[in-house]
Amino acid sequence: MSAIHENPQSIPDWNNGRLHADCENCFGLCCVSLPFAASIDFAIDKDAGHPCSNLQSNFRCGIHNSLREQGFKGCTVYDCFGAGQQVSQVTYGGHDWRQVPDSAEQMFEVFRVMRQIHELLWYLRETLVLETTRPIHDELRLALEETERLTRLSPDSLMELNVSAHRAEVNELLLKVSELVRGEAHREQRSTRGRKKTYGRGADLIGAKLRGADLRGANLRGSYLIAADLRDADLRAADLIGADFRDADLKGANLTESLFLTQFQLNAAKGNAATKLPPSLARPAHW
């Protein structure tokens, strides 16, 4: 498996804390900016740009401790990668959308852009702690520095930013990383008897029976793993970017060296104390 060669905390300005949501320093942006529809994840309908009925005047959730019980499971899954506090405290300098209502619509749109930028920071930061990425280390660091620069743009500049184009450029590098990491995993498995089943990008694995499966080095990018049984599965070095883990059973699964795994994905899944996680991610409270 891919060895880590650099301490994540040694990468300046991109430490873990910054890329995790800090609701205490956010103006409830996800509770206002994003829309949701009444469903298994949300008890009510809410349009984009309108505050959730549970958002209090201090930007805190009035039912935070009972979200799942009251039908707001989706709120416990969501993660902004730290974009909320970045927009609230840096981009807008601590001036909230209630204080400056004329900037509210712009702030909500900037938040949606910033979340995409911070998500890319999460992925790029991960690539720089992998031994396998040394051949493209300089390219990755340049991409990380450019992405970091975008977080410091003014609101007007962020509104004009073609974030989709930047995502496409970064994704080319992430694909290279995936090939390097998964290629190494496959070389280590050459002694394995029998031919392993492979899965293509975006595979439909809804409800799949994959208990105990050896998925090391698998390409599960964008795969639909909704309600899949992944108990005790080995997902080390598997590319999980964009994989849908809603209600997937990860009890006892090994995710310690999974590639591009996020807190958002873990929050959407089911697991237990036996689920092995990378140190950068937290075990969800509802597990």
C-alpha positions as CSV (number, residue, x, y, z in Angstrom):
1,M,0.0,0.0,0.0
2,S,1.0,3.6,-0.5
3,A,3.4,4.8,2.2
4,I,3.1,8.3,3.7
5,H,6.2,10.3,3.4
6,E,5.2,13.6,4.8
7,N,3.4,14.7,7.9
8,P,0.1,16.4,6.8
9,Q,0.6,19.1,9.4
10,S,4.0,20.0,7.8
11,I,2.1,21.4,4.8
12,P,1.7,25.1,5.6
13,D,-1.7,26.8,5.5
14,W,-3.6,23.7,4.5
15,N,-3.9,21.9,7.9
16,N,-6.8,19.7,8.7
17,G,-8.6,22.2,10.9
18,R,-9.1,24.7,8.1
19,L,-10.7,22.1,5.8
20,H,-13.3,21.0,8.3
21,A,-16.5,22.9,9.0
22,D,-16.3,25.3,12.0
23,C,-19.9,26.3,12.5
24,E,-19.0,28.6,15.4
25,N,-17.3,30.9,12.9
26,C,-19.8,30.7,10.1
27,F,-23.0,32.7,9.5
28,G,-25.1,29.6,8.9
29,L,-24.4,29.7,5.2
30,C,-25.3,26.1,4.4
31,C,-28.6,26.6,6.3
32,V,-29.5,29.5,3.9
33,S,-27.6,29.2,0.7
34,L,-28.5,25.6,-0.2
35,P,-32.0,24.3,-1.2
36,F,-33.5,21.0,-0.1
37,A,-36.7,19.1,-0.7
38,A,-38.9,17.2,1.7
39,S,-37.6,13.6,1.6
40,I,-36.0,10.9,3.7
41,D,-33.2,13.4,4.3
42,F,-35.2,16.6,5.1
43,A,-38.5,17.1,6.8
44,I,-39.5,20.2,4.8
45,D,-38.9,22.0,1.5
46,K,-36.5,25.0,1.4
47,D,-35.5,27.2,-1.5
48,A,-31.9,28.4,-2.1
49,G,-31.2,31.7,-0.4
50,H,-33.9,31.3,2.2
51,P,-33.0,30.6,5.9
52,C,-34.0,27.2,7.3
53,S,-36.8,27.6,9.8
54,N,-34.5,26.0,12.4
55,L,-31.8,28.7,12.0
56,Q,-31.7,31.0,15.0
57,S,-30.7,34.6,15.2
58,N,-27.2,33.7,16.4
59,F,-26.7,31.5,13.3
60,R,-27.0,28.3,15.3
61,C,-29.4,25.4,14.6
62,G,-32.3,25.2,17.1
63,I,-32.5,21.4,16.8
64,H,-28.9,20.6,16.4
65,N,-28.9,17.8,19.0
66,S,-32.0,16.1,17.5
67,L,-31.6,16.6,13.7
68,R,-31.9,13.0,12.8
69,E,-34.9,12.4,15.1
70,Q,-36.7,15.4,13.6
71,G,-36.2,14.3,10.0
72,F,-33.1,16.4,9.1
73,K,-30.7,13.5,8.4
74,G,-29.2,15.4,5.5
75,C,-27.9,18.2,7.7
76,T,-25.8,15.7,9.7
77,V,-24.3,14.4,6.5
78,Y,-23.3,17.7,4.9
79,D,-19.7,19.0,5.2
80,C,-18.5,22.3,3.6
81,F,-14.8,21.5,3.8
82,G,-14.4,24.7,5.9
83,A,-15.7,27.0,3.2
84,G,-18.3,28.4,5.6
85,Q,-15.8,30.0,8.0
86,Q,-13.6,31.1,5.1
87,V,-16.4,33.1,3.5
88,S,-17.7,34.4,6.8
89,Q,-14.5,35.5,8.4
90,V,-12.1,36.0,5.6
91,T,-13.9,36.8,2.3
92,Y,-16.4,39.1,4.1
93,G,-14.3,40.0,7.1
94,G,-16.8,39.0,9.7
95,H,-19.7,41.0,8.2
96,D,-22.8,38.7,8.1
97,W,-25.6,38.7,5.6
98,R,-28.1,40.1,8.1
99,Q,-25.8,43.1,8.8
100,V,-25.3,43.8,5.2
101,P,-28.5,42.5,3.4
102,D,-27.4,43.9,0.1
103,S,-24.5,41.4,0.0
104,A,-26.6,38.4,1.1
105,E,-27.3,37.0,-2.4
106,Q,-23.7,37.4,-3.4
107,M,-22.4,35.8,-0.2
108,F,-24.5,32.7,-0.7
109,E,-23.2,32.3,-4.3
110,V,-19.6,32.9,-3.1
111,F,-20.1,30.2,-0.5
112,R,-21.1,27.7,-3.2
113,V,-18.0,28.5,-5.2
114,M,-15.7,28.4,-2.1
115,R,-16.9,25.0,-1.2
116,Q,-15.8,23.7,-4.5
117,I,-12.4,25.3,-4.0
118,H,-12.0,23.9,-0.5
119,E,-13.0,20.4,-1.7
120,L,-10.1,20.6,-4.2
121,L,-7.8,21.7,-1.5
122,W,-8.8,18.6,0.5
123,Y,-7.9,16.3,-2.4
124,L,-4.7,18.1,-3.3
125,R,-3.5,18.1,0.3
126,E,-4.0,14.4,0.5
127,T,-1.9,13.8,-2.7
128,L,1.1,15.5,-1.2
129,V,1.5,13.0,1.7
130,L,1.7,9.9,-0.5
131,E,5.0,8.4,-1.3
132,T,3.7,7.3,-4.6
133,T,3.1,10.9,-5.8
134,R,6.8,11.9,-5.8
135,P,7.1,11.8,-9.6
136,I,4.4,14.6,-9.9
137,H,5.1,16.3,-6.6
138,D,6.0,19.6,-8.1
139,E,2.9,19.7,-10.3
140,L,0.7,18.9,-7.3
141,R,2.2,21.6,-5.1
142,L,1.8,24.2,-7.8
143,A,-1.9,23.2,-8.2
144,L,-2.3,23.4,-4.4
145,E,-0.8,26.9,-4.3
146,E,-2.9,28.1,-7.1
147,T,-6.1,26.7,-5.5
148,E,-5.1,28.3,-2.2
149,R,-4.7,31.6,-4.0
150,L,-8.3,31.4,-5.3
151,T,-9.6,31.3,-1.7
152,R,-8.1,34.8,-1.1
153,L,-10.0,36.4,-4.1
154,S,-12.5,39.2,-3.5
155,P,-16.2,38.4,-3.6
156,D,-16.5,40.0,-7.1
157,S,-13.5,38.0,-8.4
158,L,-15.0,34.7,-7.0
159,M,-18.3,35.5,-8.7
160,E,-16.4,35.8,-12.0
161,L,-14.2,32.7,-11.4
162,N,-14.7,29.8,-13.8
163,V,-14.5,27.2,-11.1
164,S,-15.5,24.4,-13.4
165,A,-12.5,25.0,-15.6
166,H,-10.2,25.0,-12.5
167,R,-11.8,21.8,-11.3
168,A,-11.1,20.2,-14.7
169,E,-7.4,21.1,-14.6
170,V,-7.0,19.8,-11.0
171,N,-8.9,16.6,-11.9
172,E,-6.3,15.8,-14.6
173,L,-3.7,15.7,-11.8
174,L,-6.0,13.7,-9.5
175,L,-6.4,11.1,-12.2
176,K,-2.6,10.8,-12.5
177,V,-2.5,10.3,-8.7
178,S,-5.2,7.7,-8.9
179,E,-3.3,5.8,-11.6
180,L,0.0,5.9,-9.6
181,V,-1.6,4.8,-6.3
182,R,-3.8,2.1,-7.8
183,G,-1.1,0.8,-10.1
184,E,1.2,0.2,-7.1
185,A,-1.6,-1.6,-5.3
186,H,-2.2,-3.9,-8.2
187,R,1.5,-4.7,-8.5
188,E,1.5,-5.8,-4.9
189,Q,-1.4,-8.1,-5.6
190,R,0.1,-10.0,-8.5
191,S,0.6,-13.0,-6.4
192,T,-3.1,-13.2,-5.6
193,R,-4.7,-16.2,-7.1
194,G,-7.6,-15.9,-9.4
195,R,-8.8,-13.0,-11.5
196,K,-10.3,-10.2,-9.4
197,K,-13.5,-8.5,-10.5
198,T,-13.0,-5.0,-11.7
199,Y,-15.4,-2.0,-11.6
200,G,-15.5,0.9,-14.1
201,R,-15.9,4.5,-13.2
202,G,-19.5,5.3,-12.2
203,A,-20.4,1.7,-11.7
204,D,-23.9,0.9,-10.5
205,L,-23.3,-1.0,-7.3
206,I,-26.6,0.0,-5.5
207,G,-27.3,-2.6,-2.9
208,A,-24.3,-4.7,-4.0
209,K,-23.2,-7.6,-1.9
210,L,-19.6,-6.9,-1.3
211,R,-19.0,-8.1,2.2
212,G,-15.4,-9.0,2.7
213,A,-14.5,-8.0,-0.9
214,D,-10.9,-7.3,-1.8
215,L,-11.3,-3.8,-3.4
216,R,-7.7,-2.7,-3.0
217,G,-6.8,-0.4,-5.9
218,A,-10.4,-0.5,-7.3
219,N,-11.5,2.4,-9.5
220,L,-14.8,3.4,-7.7
221,R,-14.9,7.0,-8.9
222,G,-18.4,8.2,-9.1
223,S,-19.8,4.8,-8.3
224,Y,-23.3,4.3,-6.8
225,L,-22.7,2.4,-3.6
226,I,-26.1,3.3,-2.1
227,A,-27.0,0.7,0.6
228,A,-24.2,-1.6,-0.6
229,D,-23.0,-4.2,1.9
230,L,-19.3,-3.4,2.3
231,R,-18.8,-5.0,5.7
232,D,-15.2,-6.1,6.3
233,A,-14.3,-5.0,2.7
234,D,-10.7,-3.9,2.0
235,L,-10.8,-0.5,0.3
236,R,-7.2,0.5,0.7
237,A,-5.9,2.4,-2.3
238,A,-9.3,2.4,-3.9
239,D,-10.2,5.7,-5.7
240,L,-13.4,6.9,-4.0
241,I,-13.8,10.4,-5.4
242,G,-17.4,11.2,-5.9
243,A,-18.6,7.7,-4.8
244,D,-22.1,7.7,-3.3
245,F,-22.0,6.0,0.1
246,R,-25.5,6.8,1.2
247,D,-26.6,4.1,3.7
248,A,-23.7,1.8,2.6
249,D,-22.7,-0.6,5.4
250,L,-19.0,0.0,6.2
251,K,-18.9,-1.9,9.5
252,G,-15.4,-3.4,9.8
253,A,-14.3,-2.1,6.5
254,N,-10.7,-1.0,6.0
255,L,-10.6,2.6,4.7
256,T,-7.2,3.6,6.2
257,E,-5.5,4.3,2.8
258,S,-8.5,4.9,0.6
259,L,-8.0,7.6,-2.0
260,F,-10.0,10.9,-1.9
261,L,-12.3,9.8,0.9
262,T,-14.2,12.7,2.6
263,Q,-16.1,13.3,5.8
264,F,-19.2,13.9,3.7
265,Q,-19.1,10.3,2.4
266,L,-18.5,8.8,5.8
267,N,-21.4,10.8,7.3
268,A,-23.7,9.4,4.7
269,A,-22.7,5.8,5.4
270,K,-23.2,3.3,8.3
271,G,-20.2,2.1,10.3
272,N,-19.0,1.0,13.7
273,A,-16.0,1.0,16.0
274,A,-14.4,-1.7,13.9
275,T,-14.4,0.5,10.8
276,K,-10.8,1.5,10.1
277,L,-10.5,5.2,9.1
278,P,-7.6,7.4,8.0
279,P,-6.5,9.8,10.8
280,S,-7.7,12.9,8.9
281,L,-11.3,11.9,9.2
282,A,-13.6,11.5,12.3
283,R,-15.9,8.7,13.1
284,P,-19.5,10.0,12.7
285,A,-21.5,10.4,15.9
286,H,-24.4,8.4,14.6
287,W,-22.3,5.3,14.0
